[in-house]
Amino acid sequence: MSSLLPSPSSGALSPKLLLRLSIAVALTTIVLKGAAGWLTHSMGLISDAMESFVNLASAMFALAMVTIAARPADEDHPYGHHKAEYFSSGFEGILIFAAAAAIVWAAVVRLRSPEPLQQLGWGLALSVLSSALNAGLALALFRAAGSHRSIALEADAKHLMADVWTSAAVVVGIVAVALTGWLWLDPLLAIGVALNIAREGVKLVWRSSQGLMDEALDPESQAMLHAALEHFAASVPEGRQLRFDDIATRRAGQRRFADLHMHVPGDWTLQRAAGLRDALEQSLMDAVPGLRVTIQLLPLGMEARSTQIEETPS
């Protein structure tokens, strides 16, 4: 069994540094959006500021989980701690639900007693500035998430980008309130913000649950794996004598795992078969970054009973 650790590009910022930056940006946007809500008395901007508290809590929890995920394998966790990142995205989704509920409650109160908006110029300027900070950070997180294969960074990036679109909708809505004089539009817009971020929360919780349940590799990675098997069989003299089956894959945070059987002629020596297996392992790891491969050797014509799935009568 062999492994290959993720090797992000040399220019990529570390996940910890990016999440610390995310905490700093969250604190900044809380101040900016809070000031915008206080100046304008807009429920839409106030709800937008409340979501920034979720950004702060999520970034702090993600930093803790990324730190745990980076720990090396030990006696109690021989496969490492990579799944800790899934708790981060799940926690972020739950926080989003809580924020959405708080926004709806506050918006309903304001809907019953509408208030006129004030100092829209300063309020909108502060909101746009905070959105620009979130957008820049989200783009950096997306790039780093692909490089490090980090679901924690991806979840934080998606939440920040959802926050950007939410802020844009709030700004448009406030302008509409100013033009029409419909005060009820402001709290109604806040409810729309809550529903939008709740939808993002559902996605994050679902993604986290799938990772914790050992979801298979994505279709692109599986295609790369199968292509590497075909290429290996075509590139070695013994390729026509080999057969691969019972391929199972899973992912855990940054790590990717694959188990398969390689059938070889029964009259081969163990040294010959093991040497070919080692070459195949290296070929697969080169093709799929971050892959850890387990290959079981079997003679042609023999199947492993451990792969037979028996249905339990209900």
C-alpha positions in Angstrom: 0.0 0.0 0.0 1.4 3.4 -1.0 0.4 7.0 -0.5 1.0 10.4 -2.0 0.4 13.5 0.0 -1.2 16.5 -1.7 1.3 18.7 -3.4 -0.3 22.1 -4.0 1.4 24.6 -6.2 4.3 26.5 -4.6 2.5 29.8 -5.0 -0.7 28.8 -3.2 -1.3 30.3 0.2 -1.7 27.8 3.1 -5.3 27.0 4.3 -4.5 28.3 7.8 -3.3 31.6 6.5 -6.3 32.0 4.3 -8.7 31.2 7.2 -7.0 33.7 9.5 -7.4 36.2 6.7 -11.1 35.2 6.5 -11.5 35.9 10.2 -10.0 39.3 9.8 -12.3 40.1 6.8 -15.3 38.8 8.8 -14.5 41.2 11.6 -14.1 44.1 9.2 -17.3 43.4 7.4 -19.2 43.1 10.7 -18.1 46.7 11.5 -18.8 48.0 8.0 -22.2 46.3 7.6 -23.2 47.0 11.2 -22.4 50.7 10.6 -24.4 50.6 7.4 -27.4 49.1 9.1 -27.2 51.5 12.0 -27.0 54.6 9.7 -29.8 53.5 7.4 -32.1 51.7 9.8 -32.5 49.2 7.0 -33.5 45.7 8.0 -32.0 44.4 4.8 -28.6 45.8 5.7 -29.0 44.7 9.4 -29.7 41.1 8.2 -26.7 41.3 6.0 -24.5 42.3 9.0 -26.0 39.4 11.0 -24.8 37.0 8.3 -21.2 38.3 8.8 -21.3 37.0 12.3 -21.9 33.6 10.8 -18.9 34.2 8.5 -16.7 34.9 11.6 -17.8 31.8 13.5 -17.5 29.6 10.5 -14.0 30.8 9.7 -12.9 30.3 13.3 -14.3 26.7 13.4 -12.9 26.0 9.9 -9.4 27.0 11.2 -9.7 24.7 14.1 -10.8 21.8 11.9 -8.1 22.4 9.2 -5.5 22.4 12.0 -6.8 19.0 13.2 -7.0 17.6 9.7 -3.3 18.4 9.1 -2.2 16.2 12.0 -0.3 13.1 10.9 -1.7 9.6 11.2 -1.3 8.0 14.7 -2.1 4.8 16.4 -5.7 5.8 17.1 -6.2 7.3 13.6 -4.1 5.2 11.2 -5.8 6.8 8.2 -5.2 10.3 9.4 -7.5 13.1 10.5 -8.6 14.4 7.1 -12.3 14.0 7.7 -12.3 16.8 10.3 -12.8 19.2 7.4 -16.3 17.8 6.9 -17.3 18.9 10.4 -16.3 22.4 9.4 -18.7 22.6 6.4 -21.5 20.9 8.3 -21.1 23.3 11.2 -21.1 26.3 8.8 -24.4 25.0 7.3 -26.0 24.8 10.7 -24.9 28.3 11.6 -26.4 29.5 8.4 -29.8 28.0 9.4 -29.6 29.8 12.8 -28.7 33.1 11.1 -31.6 32.7 8.6 -34.1 32.1 11.4 -32.9 35.2 13.3 -33.2 37.3 10.2 -36.7 36.1 9.5 -37.8 36.8 13.1 -36.3 40.4 13.0 -37.8 41.0 9.5 -41.3 40.0 10.6 -41.1 42.4 13.5 -40.0 45.2 11.2 -42.7 44.2 8.6 -45.4 44.9 11.3 -43.8 48.3 12.1 -42.0 49.7 9.0 -39.5 52.5 9.6 -38.2 55.0 7.1 -34.6 54.6 5.8 -31.9 57.2 6.5 -28.5 58.2 5.2 -28.6 55.7 2.3 -25.5 57.1 0.6 -23.1 56.2 3.4 -24.9 53.0 4.2 -24.8 51.7 0.6 -21.1 52.8 0.3 -20.1 50.8 3.4 -22.1 47.8 2.1 -20.4 47.8 -1.3 -17.0 48.1 0.3 -17.6 45.1 2.6 -18.9 43.1 -0.4 -15.7 43.9 -2.4 -13.6 42.5 0.5 -15.7 39.3 0.6 -15.6 38.8 -3.1 -11.8 39.2 -3.2 -11.4 36.7 -0.4 -13.9 34.2 -1.9 -11.9 34.1 -5.2 -8.7 33.5 -3.3 -10.4 30.7 -1.2 -11.8 29.1 -4.4 -8.3 28.9 -6.0 -6.7 27.5 -2.8 -9.6 25.0 -2.3 -8.8 23.5 -5.7 -5.1 23.5 -5.0 -5.3 21.9 -1.5 -8.5 19.9 -2.2 -10.0 21.4 1.0 -13.7 21.2 1.5 -13.3 23.6 4.5 -11.9 26.3 2.2 -14.5 25.5 -0.5 -17.4 25.8 2.0 -16.0 29.1 3.3 -15.6 30.4 -0.3 -19.2 29.4 -1.3 -20.6 31.1 1.8 -18.7 34.3 1.2 -19.8 34.4 -2.4 -23.4 33.8 -1.4 -22.9 36.7 1.0 -21.7 38.9 -1.9 -24.8 38.1 -4.0 -27.0 38.7 -1.0 -25.4 42.1 -0.4 -25.9 43.0 -4.0 -29.6 42.1 -3.8 -30.0 44.1 -0.6 -28.4 47.2 -2.3 -30.8 46.9 -5.2 -33.7 46.5 -2.9 -32.8 49.5 -0.8 -32.5 51.6 -4.0 -36.0 50.4 -4.9 -37.4 51.4 -1.5 -35.9 54.9 -1.9 -37.4 55.2 -5.4 -40.9 53.8 -4.6 -41.3 54.7 -0.9 -42.6 51.2 -0.2 -41.2 50.6 3.3 -42.5 47.1 3.5 -40.1 46.1 0.7 -37.1 46.4 3.1 -38.1 43.7 5.6 -39.5 41.6 2.8 -36.1 41.7 1.2 -34.5 40.6 4.5 -36.7 37.5 4.4 -35.5 36.8 0.9 -31.9 37.1 2.2 -32.7 34.5 4.9 -34.2 32.0 2.4 -31.2 32.4 0.1 -28.6 31.7 2.8 -30.7 28.9 4.2 -30.5 27.2 0.7 -26.8 27.5 0.8 -26.8 26.0 4.3 -28.7 22.9 3.0 -26.0 22.4 0.4 -23.2 22.6 2.9 -24.8 20.2 5.3 -25.5 17.7 2.5 -22.0 17.9 1.2 -20.6 17.3 4.7 -22.8 14.3 5.3 -21.8 12.7 2.0 -18.1 13.1 2.9 -18.6 11.5 6.3 -20.3 8.6 4.7 -17.3 7.8 2.5 -18.7 9.1 -0.8 -17.0 7.8 -3.9 -14.5 9.9 -5.8 -16.0 12.5 -8.2 -16.7 11.3 -11.8 -13.6 13.2 -13.1 -11.2 11.5 -10.7 -12.8 8.1 -11.4 -12.3 8.6 -15.1 -8.7 9.5 -14.5 -8.3 6.3 -12.4 -9.8 4.1 -15.1 -7.8 5.8 -17.8 -4.6 5.2 -15.9 -5.4 1.5 -15.5 -6.0 1.2 -19.3 -2.8 3.1 -20.0 -0.8 0.9 -17.7 -2.1 -2.4 -19.2 -1.2 -1.1 -22.7 2.2 0.1 -21.7 3.7 -3.0 -20.0 4.5 -6.3 -21.9 2.4 -8.3 -19.4 -0.6 -6.0 -19.8 -2.7 -8.5 -21.8 -2.4 -11.0 -19.0 -3.7 -8.7 -16.3 -7.3 -8.1 -15.2 -8.5 -5.4 -12.8 -11.8 -5.6 -10.9 -13.6 -4.8 -7.7 -12.5 -1.1 -7.9 -13.8 0.9 -4.9 -13.0 4.5 -4.2 -13.7 7.0 -1.4 -12.5 10.4 -0.3 -11.7 11.9 3.1 -10.9 15.5 3.1 -7.8 16.1 1.0 -7.1 12.3 0.7 -8.4 10.0 -1.9 -8.5 6.3 -1.6 -8.8 3.4 -4.1 -8.9 -0.3 -3.5 -8.8 -2.8 -6.4 -7.9 -6.4 -7.3 -5.2 -7.2 -9.8 -5.4 -10.7 -11.3 -2.2 -12.2 -12.6 -1.4 -15.7 -14.0 -1.2 -18.2 -11.3 2.2 -19.5 -12.3 3.9 -16.1 -11.8 6.4 -15.8 -9.0 5.4 -13.5 -6.1 8.4 -11.2 -6.9 7.2 -10.7 -10.5 3.6 -10.0 -9.5 4.6 -7.7 -6.6 7.0 -5.7 -8.8 4.2 -5.1 -11.3 1.8 -4.1 -8.5 4.3 -1.5 -7.2 4.6 0.0 -10.7 0.8 0.2 -11.0 0.5 1.9 -7.7 3.0 4.6 -8.7 1.2 5.0 -12.0 -2.2 5.5 -10.4 -0.8 8.0 -7.8 0.8 10.0 -10.6 -2.5 10.1 -12.4 -4.7 11.1 -9.5 -3.1 13.5 -7.0 -3.5 12.7 -3.3 -4.4 9.1 -4.0 -3.7 6.3 -1.6 -3.9 2.9 -3.3 -4.4 -0.6 -2.0 -4.0 -3.4 -4.6 -4.7 -7.0 -3.7 -3.0 -9.6 -5.9 -5.1 -12.6 -7.0 -4.5 -15.4 -9.5 -6.6 -15.4 -12.6 -9.8 -17.3 -12.1 -10.1 -16.7 -8.4 -12.4 -14.1 -6.8 -12.2 -12.7 -3.3 -15.1 -13.6 -1.1 -14.7 -10.3 0.9 -16.1 -8.3 -2.0 -19.4 -10.3 -2.1 -22.2 -8.2 -0.7 -24.9 -10.1 1.1 -28.3 -8.6 1.5 -29.7 -8.9 5.1 -33.4 -10.0 5.1 -35.6 -7.2 6.4 
